[in-house]
Amino acid sequence: MTALAMPFAELPELVSRTRAGEDAAFAALVGTYQPVVFRWAIALSGDEDDAEDITQEVFVRVHRKLSSFRGDGSFEGWLYRITRRVALRTRHQARPAVSGTTQDVYLTDPGARVDRQRLIELIVAMSRVLPLRQREVFILCDIEGRTPAEAAAMLDMKDVSVRASLFKARLSIRRSILATHPGFVEHPE
Amino acid sequence: MNCDDYLSMLATVPVEELGYGRAREHAAGCRDCDRVTRVVAERERNMLTAFGSLHSSVPSTQTATNAVLISRRRKVALYNRIGLGLLAAATIVYLVLLRAVPAPFPPLVEGGAFHLQCLSPEQAAELIRPHLHGSSHILIHPNSPLGIITVETSGGEMEAVRSVLARYDSPAQSQCAVQVTVPTVPTPVIPLAPLPAIAPAP
């Protein structure tokens, strides 16, 4: 699942127009990337309010540092690294974690349309299962559909390290899924 | 493939990859493994849907506007900080240099006693005082029968003092009678009453 709908040809133009001080171009840039930055922020922080703050701060930094974006790497990778830095900084100053339920949507509300709070709780539950690096790799590869090579470029990691983290992340996630499934105990294992 | 092999695959590979080959054959023949696979697939699909449905409650236009405002404010604050930093650095450098560079030597003080021939010490002091700066000293010996005045000052001013005394304290010259401004009390003029007329003697 690729989160972005912007044609690649438009991005350099928007970036250069924003650098030239055109606020409308920056607004278009934010409109395109705000959803994905918010999702990254939720996954990294595990808290909706923090994610809103992180998203705002990310775009403040983007506006300030866009002139330093050379364009030799991917814009998304650059954006992700900013989001990560801001999220980690926010996490260090974080308020106590919200003690929401970690019950799974599948079990509590089968067949129904899940509401926003439950969606967030699901992500929070997942984020508690995985260490940060594995969570990032899992989000970028299994949720957003990037290849391990693309994720490695975004995370400044080696390809093989991304694959190893992804392996561990899937293991943890599936163990947690199976552990909460009532029918799993019937399995001979 | 047995159940252990299948579950270890399920634990680490994407669920779609289990739909092929021997894994698929095993799941087709094993109800438990098939059910567990469905659970995993459905839960991951839920997670994916949930993640894709998340969106910020703040409109992107507001985020952009706030970002531009905050960014510009921080830019101004940064320039202010840089300016203040430079000012502080310049002050520190100035203070360090002030301590490091030795202060210039104070002007040499010269003292001299002058034997007055014509003027009183007080008169001489009045004459030379305008030529001296604040840290100079004039010493008068009022009870001494000799008219002596002692002056302590820098070399340049001492020359001026000598010159003034040579000019005014010389009995051979008429300037010796110079009038030093001494406040005097004016004598009141008392009008005299007219004398009574004296009658002539008979």
Interface residues (C-beta under 8 A of the other chain):
Chain A: M1 A3 D23 F26 A27 L29 V30 G31 Q34 P35 F38 R39 I42 A43 A51 E52 T55 Q56 F59 V60 V62 H63 R64 D104 V105 Y106 V114 R116 R118 L119 I120 L122 I123 M126 I139 D142 I143 F167 R170 L171 I173 R174 R175 I177 L178 H181 G183 F184 E186 H187 P188 E189
Chain B: C3 D4 L7 L10 A11 T12 V13 P14 D32 C33 R35 V36 V39 V40 E42 R43 E44 N46 M47 L48 A50 F51 G52 S53 L54 H55 S56 S57 V58 S60 T61 T63 A64 T65 N66 A67 V68 I70 S71 R74 K75
